[in-house]
């Protein structure tokens, strides 16, 4: 088992209070602001497939644990980490390692 899976497994067994810090558990729609810096269209309606359990749902339905530096998005079925985002003074970091697939609806032109 690699480090991320070990950490995810250990984190699943802890309560929200034990995760510590200024972490707030929210839904995936909270990620829209940071994600809009990477994706042009609103991706909260995109379907994301969990690489661990295969569950597919809109990104906005994921569980988001947010703190000052960024956020972690987890699967609502198996609680595995699907995506991580963090902001530093010089970069926006985006790690979609836990997503097997992200599907977006085609952008329609406004006439």
C-alpha beads as a LAMMPS data file, in Angstrom:
LAMMPS data file: protein, C-alpha beads

111 atoms
110 bonds

1 atom types
1 bond types

-500.0 500.0 xlo xhi
-500.0 500.0 ylo yhi
-500.0 500.0 zlo zhi

Masses

1 110.0

Atoms # bond

1 1 1 0.000 0.000 0.000
2 1 1 1.492 3.370 -0.934
3 1 1 1.719 6.371 1.399
4 1 1 -1.431 8.080 0.081
5 1 1 -3.551 4.972 0.549
6 1 1 -2.131 4.397 4.035
7 1 1 -2.836 8.023 4.955
8 1 1 -6.358 7.851 3.474
9 1 1 -7.075 4.644 5.380
10 1 1 -5.814 6.153 8.625
11 1 1 -7.794 9.387 8.028
12 1 1 -11.039 7.446 7.436
13 1 1 -10.788 5.985 10.933
14 1 1 -10.457 9.398 12.576
15 1 1 -13.342 11.675 13.471
16 1 1 -13.644 15.227 12.116
17 1 1 -12.428 16.565 15.474
18 1 1 -9.316 14.358 15.364
19 1 1 -8.376 15.621 11.889
20 1 1 -7.593 18.878 13.667
21 1 1 -6.793 22.362 12.477
22 1 1 -9.245 24.770 10.927
23 1 1 -10.776 22.173 8.613
24 1 1 -14.377 22.526 7.515
25 1 1 -16.214 19.617 5.870
26 1 1 -18.335 20.992 3.027
27 1 1 -19.757 19.744 -0.269
28 1 1 -17.883 19.823 -3.582
29 1 1 -19.548 23.031 -4.766
30 1 1 -17.159 24.931 -2.478
31 1 1 -14.327 23.940 -4.837
32 1 1 -15.851 25.950 -7.731
33 1 1 -13.797 29.069 -7.040
34 1 1 -10.401 27.377 -7.032
35 1 1 -11.344 25.035 -9.865
36 1 1 -12.371 28.007 -12.031
37 1 1 -8.720 29.052 -11.968
38 1 1 -7.884 25.803 -13.795
39 1 1 -11.009 25.031 -15.824
40 1 1 -12.938 27.598 -17.866
41 1 1 -16.354 26.020 -17.467
42 1 1 -18.028 25.212 -14.146
43 1 1 -16.755 21.720 -13.318
44 1 1 -18.947 21.102 -10.283
45 1 1 -21.428 19.469 -12.686
46 1 1 -18.718 17.307 -14.288
47 1 1 -18.890 13.606 -13.428
48 1 1 -15.915 12.233 -11.565
49 1 1 -15.181 8.520 -11.190
50 1 1 -13.355 7.406 -8.039
51 1 1 -10.157 5.487 -8.840
52 1 1 -10.597 3.412 -5.670
53 1 1 -14.216 2.192 -5.746
54 1 1 -15.451 3.226 -9.209
55 1 1 -18.376 5.305 -7.934
56 1 1 -19.318 8.100 -10.359
57 1 1 -21.073 11.298 -9.323
58 1 1 -21.003 15.048 -9.993
59 1 1 -17.902 16.705 -8.614
60 1 1 -20.166 19.013 -6.606
61 1 1 -21.399 16.004 -4.624
62 1 1 -17.936 15.116 -3.274
63 1 1 -17.063 15.788 0.355
64 1 1 -14.646 18.704 0.654
65 1 1 -12.384 19.298 3.629
66 1 1 -11.238 22.919 3.336
67 1 1 -8.599 24.849 5.208
68 1 1 -6.618 28.054 4.661
69 1 1 -4.125 26.640 2.166
70 1 1 -6.488 24.528 0.084
71 1 1 -8.857 21.592 0.079
72 1 1 -9.159 17.829 -0.171
73 1 1 -12.093 16.293 -2.069
74 1 1 -13.179 12.802 -0.980
75 1 1 -15.469 10.135 -2.410
76 1 1 -18.830 9.940 -0.636
77 1 1 -18.881 6.143 -1.062
78 1 1 -15.427 5.010 0.126
79 1 1 -13.965 8.265 1.573
80 1 1 -10.832 7.993 -0.606
81 1 1 -9.115 11.202 -1.633
82 1 1 -10.137 12.037 -5.213
83 1 1 -8.539 15.457 -5.669
84 1 1 -6.326 17.843 -3.755
85 1 1 -5.872 21.557 -4.354
86 1 1 -3.531 23.954 -2.593
87 1 1 -2.493 27.540 -3.112
88 1 1 0.954 28.897 -2.346
89 1 1 2.169 32.449 -2.984
90 1 1 3.461 31.450 -6.438
91 1 1 1.419 28.414 -7.538
92 1 1 -1.942 26.679 -7.579
93 1 1 -1.409 22.942 -7.067
94 1 1 -3.993 20.478 -8.429
95 1 1 -3.659 16.726 -7.824
96 1 1 -6.432 14.603 -9.430
97 1 1 -4.680 11.285 -8.652
98 1 1 -7.755 9.712 -7.055
99 1 1 -9.988 10.418 -10.065
100 1 1 -10.083 7.653 -12.637
101 1 1 -12.102 9.814 -15.035
102 1 1 -13.500 13.344 -15.183
103 1 1 -16.156 13.930 -17.852
104 1 1 -17.357 17.389 -18.820
105 1 1 -20.379 18.348 -20.867
106 1 1 -19.491 20.102 -24.130
107 1 1 -19.417 23.877 -23.952
108 1 1 -22.230 25.376 -25.998
109 1 1 -21.684 28.689 -27.739
110 1 1 -23.989 31.532 -26.792
111 1 1 -25.347 33.247 -29.900

Bonds

1 1 1 2
2 1 2 3
3 1 3 4
4 1 4 5
5 1 5 6
6 1 6 7
7 1 7 8
8 1 8 9
9 1 9 10
10 1 10 11
11 1 11 12
12 1 12 13
13 1 13 14
14 1 14 15
15 1 15 16
16 1 16 17
17 1 17 18
18 1 18 19
19 1 19 20
20 1 20 21
21 1 21 22
22 1 22 23
23 1 23 24
24 1 24 25
25 1 25 26
26 1 26 27
27 1 27 28
28 1 28 29
29 1 29 30
30 1 30 31
31 1 31 32
32 1 32 33
33 1 33 34
34 1 34 35
35 1 35 36
36 1 36 37
37 1 37 38
38 1 38 39
39 1 39 40
40 1 40 41
41 1 41 42
42 1 42 43
43 1 43 44
44 1 44 45
45 1 45 46
46 1 46 47
47 1 47 48
48 1 48 49
49 1 49 50
50 1 50 51
51 1 51 52
52 1 52 53
53 1 53 54
54 1 54 55
55 1 55 56
56 1 56 57
57 1 57 58
58 1 58 59
59 1 59 60
60 1 60 61
61 1 61 62
62 1 62 63
63 1 63 64
64 1 64 65
65 1 65 66
66 1 66 67
67 1 67 68
68 1 68 69
69 1 69 70
70 1 70 71
71 1 71 72
72 1 72 73
73 1 73 74
74 1 74 75
75 1 75 76
76 1 76 77
77 1 77 78
78 1 78 79
79 1 79 80
80 1 80 81
81 1 81 82
82 1 82 83
83 1 83 84
84 1 84 85
85 1 85 86
86 1 86 87
87 1 87 88
88 1 88 89
89 1 89 90
90 1 90 91
91 1 91 92
92 1 92 93
93 1 93 94
94 1 94 95
95 1 95 96
96 1 96 97
97 1 97 98
98 1 98 99
99 1 99 100
100 1 100 101
101 1 101 102
102 1 102 103
103 1 103 104
104 1 104 105
105 1 105 106
106 1 106 107
107 1 107 108
108 1 108 109
109 1 109 110
110 1 110 111
